[in-house]
Amino acid sequence: MNQTFTVTGMTCGHCEKAVARAVKQLDPQAEVKIDRPQNKVEVQSTQPREALARAITEEGYAVAA
C-alpha cells in the first residue's frame, strides 16, 4: 500500500538516508521515495501507517498527522 507522510526536519541527504533506513528496518521490502523540498516521504509498504510514522519519529523527525 502506498502511503505519503509529511516529514519535517530533513535538511540534507544524510537526513533522507536516516528516514529511509528507519523505514527499511521496519520493512526491508519497502520502497521509499523522498522529496525533501516538499517534506514528503512516499512509502510503498504493507506495514501499518502508525508503525511507519513511529519509525520515522523515533529517528528524530516530526511526522505531521
Sequence and secondary structure as in RCSB ss.txt:
>XXXX:A:sequence
MNQTFTVTGMTCGHCEKAVARAVKQLDPQAEVKIDRPQNKVEVQSTQPREALARAITEEGYAVAA
>XXXX:A:secstr
 EEEEEEE   SHHHHHHHHHHHHHH TT EEEEEGGGTEEEEE SS HHHHHHHHHHTT EE  
